[in-house]
Amino acid sequence: MRTTAGVLALLTALASAAAPARAGGHIVAPAAVDQALEQAAADRARDAARVDALLATDAAAAAAAELGVKVETVRAAASRLSDAERADLLARAERLADDPAAGYLDPDIKQLLVILLIVVIVLVLLDAVD
């Protein structure tokens, strides 16, 4: 019993002595975390504005009407896209606009992109409902 108490006292002393040495050290500096969070917020706002600009076009309203969905519903759903989903959607839209082999036609590209955007958002909505 005396040995157990001695071992516990030793372990407690070691644990309390080691804690102050680790308390001040961080893997990432707080300033770096703040900077990363600010950059992520700026990226999120930029991408959200780009999606919103696409959904504000007449082509978006027409595409939504073709699918039987209100464009306001699509806009609300677009705000719930994750950062990765929004970035992926915008990257696909950019590749489509830049790649003539992907069917780039200047007057029709916006409508095609908007239809793609609305379809993806509707699919995300349907997945969220389930």
C-alpha positions in Angstrom: 0.0 0.0 0.0 2.9 2.3 0.8 4.4 1.5 -2.6 1.2 2.3 -4.4 0.9 5.7 -2.6 4.5 6.4 -3.5 4.0 5.5 -7.1 0.9 7.7 -7.3 2.7 10.6 -5.7 5.6 10.3 -8.1 3.2 10.1 -11.1 1.3 13.2 -9.9 4.5 15.1 -9.4 5.8 14.2 -12.9 2.5 15.1 -14.5 2.2 18.4 -12.8 5.8 19.3 -13.6 5.4 18.5 -17.3 2.2 20.4 -17.8 3.6 23.9 -17.5 6.3 23.1 -20.1 3.7 22.1 -22.7 1.1 24.7 -21.9 2.8 27.6 -23.7 3.7 25.7 -26.8 1.3 25.6 -29.7 1.6 23.8 -33.0 0.2 26.7 -34.9 0.7 30.3 -33.9 -2.6 32.1 -33.0 -1.8 34.8 -35.6 -1.5 32.1 -38.3 -4.9 30.7 -37.3 -6.5 34.1 -37.4 -5.0 34.8 -40.9 -6.2 31.4 -42.2 -9.7 32.1 -40.8 -9.8 35.5 -42.4 -8.7 34.1 -45.8 -11.3 31.3 -45.6 -14.0 33.9 -44.9 -12.9 36.1 -47.8 -12.8 33.0 -50.1 -16.3 32.0 -48.9 -17.7 35.5 -49.5 -16.1 35.7 -52.9 -17.4 32.4 -54.1 -20.9 33.1 -52.6 -21.0 36.4 -54.5 -20.0 34.6 -57.8 -22.8 32.0 -57.3 -25.3 34.7 -56.4 -24.3 36.7 -59.5 -25.0 33.6 -61.7 -28.4 33.1 -60.0 -29.3 36.8 -60.5 -29.4 36.5 -64.3 -32.4 36.1 -66.5 -31.0 32.7 -67.6 -31.1 31.5 -64.0 -34.8 32.5 -63.7 -35.6 30.7 -67.0 -33.6 27.6 -66.0 -35.3 27.4 -62.6 -38.7 27.8 -64.3 -37.9 24.9 -66.6 -37.2 22.8 -63.6 -40.2 24.0 -61.8 -38.3 25.5 -59.0 -38.3 29.1 -57.8 -35.0 30.9 -58.2 -35.4 32.2 -54.6 -35.4 28.7 -53.4 -32.3 27.9 -55.3 -30.6 31.0 -53.9 -31.5 29.9 -50.4 -30.2 26.5 -51.0 -27.0 27.9 -52.6 -26.2 29.6 -49.3 -26.2 26.2 -47.6 -23.6 24.7 -49.9 -20.4 23.8 -48.2 -17.2 25.6 -49.1 -16.0 22.6 -51.0 -19.3 22.1 -52.9 -19.4 25.8 -53.9 -15.7 25.8 -54.9 -16.2 22.6 -56.9 -19.2 24.0 -58.7 -17.5 27.2 -59.6 -14.4 25.3 -60.8 -16.5 23.1 -63.0 -18.3 26.2 -64.4 -14.9 27.8 -65.2 -13.6 24.7 -66.9 -16.7 24.5 -69.0 -16.4 28.2 -70.0 -12.7 27.8 -70.8 -12.9 24.5 -72.8 -14.3 24.8 -76.3 -14.5 21.0 -76.5 -16.9 21.1 -73.5 -19.5 22.8 -75.6 -18.6 26.5 -75.1 -21.0 28.7 -77.1 -20.7 32.3 -76.0 -24.4 33.2 -75.9 -25.5 30.0 -74.4 -22.8 29.4 -71.8 -24.4 31.3 -69.1 -27.7 29.5 -69.4 -25.8 26.1 -69.5 -23.8 27.1 -66.4 -26.9 28.3 -64.6 -28.8 25.1 -65.4 -25.9 23.1 -64.0 -25.8 25.2 -60.9 -29.5 24.9 -60.3 -29.5 21.1 -60.9 -26.6 20.7 -58.4 -28.3 22.8 -55.8 -31.6 21.0 -56.2 -29.8 17.7 -55.8 -28.1 19.0 -52.6 -31.5 20.1 -51.3 -33.0 16.7 -52.0 -30.1 15.0 -50.3 -30.5 17.3 -47.2 -34.3 16.5 -47.0 -33.6 12.8 -46.8 
